Amino acid sequence: MDHFKKPLISSTRDAVYHTLKAQILSLTLLPGTTISEKEMSVSFGVSRTPVRESFVQLAQEGLLDIYPQRGTVVSRIDLELVDEARFIREHLESAVIRLACHSFPEESLRLLQMNLASQQVCMDEQDYKKMFELDEAFHQTIFEGCKKMNTWAVIGQINVHLNRTRMLRLATDHHWEELYAQHRQIVDAIKERQPDQADQIIHAHLQVGIADQVLLKEKFPTYFK
C-alpha cells in the first residue's frame, strides 16, 4: 500500500512549491523578504519536508537564496538574468509571430479578441495581477495556435526573472494603454497576415521593459541586485 502514499506527498510538495512561486512572482513575497521552513510549514499546515524540498527547487530557479545557519531570503532581481530572458523570448516570439501571420486558427483568433476585451475591463478595474495573467494568456494563445507549446514551455523556464519586473511595472504604473494598443496591433497584423509588421510590433513590445527597468531600480533599489 506504500506506493499509494507517494503521489500524496508529491502533490503536497507541488502545491507548496507552486503557491510559493506564485507569491514570489506576484510580489506578495517581495525581493529580500526572509522566510523560514517553520513559518511556511505552519502557514501551509504541512510538515517541513515539502517546504524544504520546495525551497531547494525555488533556489535552483534563482527565486530563493538559502544561507545555511542564517535563513532563506527571496532573491533580489538580477537585471542581467532579466535581460537574457527578454533576449531569448524576443527572438523565439518573433519567429512564432511570423508563423501566426501565415497560418492561424479562427478559434485562436477569437480567443485573442476575447482576451483583448477582458484587458479593457481590467484596465478600468486597475487589477494588475489580472492584467499580468491576461498578458501571459494572450501570448500563450499565439504559441498554442501555432502548435509551439514546447517552445512556450522553454520560455516559461527562463521567464521567472523577467516576470517579476513585468509584475512590478504593472503594479506601480497603471497606464497600460500602450500595452493594450500593442496587443491590438498584434491581433490586427495576424488577421491581415502582415509578418513584418507583427515582427516589428513584438520587438517594440518586448523592448518597452528595458527603459522601465532603470526607473524601477531607482524607485525600488532594495528589490534589485
Secondary structure as UniProt FT lines:
FT   HELIX           2..4
FT   HELIX           6..25
FT   TURN            26..27
FT   TURN            31..32
FT   STRAND          34..35
FT   HELIX           37..44
FT   HELIX           48..60
FT   TURN            61..62
FT   STRAND          64..67
FT   TURN            68..70
FT   STRAND          71..74
FT   HELIX           79..102
FT   HELIX           106..125
FT   HELIX           128..145
FT   TURN            146..147
FT   HELIX           149..158
FT   HELIX           160..172
FT   HELIX           177..192
FT   HELIX           195..219
FT   HELIX           221..223
//
